[in-house]
C-alpha cells in the first residue's frame, strides 16, 4: 500500500485500541506506522510494538501535520491515512 504510493509514512487516524496500527505493522511496511490516539494508555501499549510510533493527541483532525511535525513524514512526500473503519486515503 504505502510502497506502491511511495509514501513517507502510514498514519493511523484515531486508533481506539491500537488494533489497526498493530495489523498494519504486522506486515512490516518499509515506512513507519504512526498511530494517533486520544488515549495515553493505548499510546503506552503501542510503544512496545515494533515499527509503531504512537502520538498522543485529543484531536486527530491534523494527523498529517502531527506526523510531519514529529519527523515521520517529510514535507512533500505522500502519506497514507488509514482509519479503524478501513477507509484509506493518500495525502500529499
Secondary structure in CASP SS format (residue, H / E / C, confidence):
PFRMAT SS
TARGET T0000
AUTHOR 0000-0000-0000
METHOD secondary structure of the structure
MODEL  1
X C 1.00
X H 1.00
X H 1.00
X H 1.00
X H 1.00
X C 1.00
X C 1.00
X C 1.00
X E 1.00
X E 1.00
X E 1.00
X E 1.00
X E 1.00
X C 1.00
X C 1.00
X C 1.00
X C 1.00
X C 1.00
X H 1.00
X H 1.00
X H 1.00
X H 1.00
X H 1.00
X H 1.00
X H 1.00
X H 1.00
X C 1.00
X C 1.00
X C 1.00
X C 1.00
X C 1.00
X E 1.00
X E 1.00
X E 1.00
X E 1.00
X E 1.00
X E 1.00
X C 1.00
X C 1.00
X H 1.00
X H 1.00
X H 1.00
X H 1.00
X H 1.00
X H 1.00
X H 1.00
X C 1.00
X C 1.00
X C 1.00
X C 1.00
X C 1.00
X E 1.00
X E 1.00
X E 1.00
X E 1.00
X E 1.00
X C 1.00
X C 1.00
X C 1.00
X H 1.00
X H 1.00
X H 1.00
X H 1.00
X H 1.00
X H 1.00
X H 1.00
X H 1.00
X H 1.00
X H 1.00
X C 1.00
X C 1.00
X C 1.00
X C 1.00
X C 1.00
X C 1.00
X C 1.00
X C 1.00
X C 1.00
X E 1.00
X E 1.00
X E 1.00
X E 1.00
X E 1.00
X C 1.00
X C 1.00
X C 1.00
X C 1.00
X E 1.00
X E 1.00
X E 1.00
X E 1.00
X C 1.00
END
